[in-house]
Amino acid sequence: MTDTPRLLSREWDSFAEACELQDASDVQKREMKRAFMAGARSYSGLIMQHASAGKDVTDTDLAMMEALEVEMAAFLDDVMAGRA
């Protein structure tokens, strides 16, 4: 399928720009992109592994998404405060 959107690639580009990586070494850029994509893969795996079967979203699905969002928001807070 050649028309598949490159959502993660676009997200990486936005992230790299926000991190001002234009002056980073090629090695640092490569390693950061690998870590970024590994995180995205882990997140996707969690969703695929723990989402309920069927096409309807369940309360359990919503609770899982909320828990992931809370954890990510807490990490961002830690980053902004210099704790992570």
Secondary structure, DSSP 4 states (H G I P E B T S, - for coil): -TT---HHHHHHHHHHHHTTGGGS-HHHHHHHHHHHHHHHHHHHHHHHHHSPSSSS--HHHHHHHHHHHHHHHHHHHHHHTT--
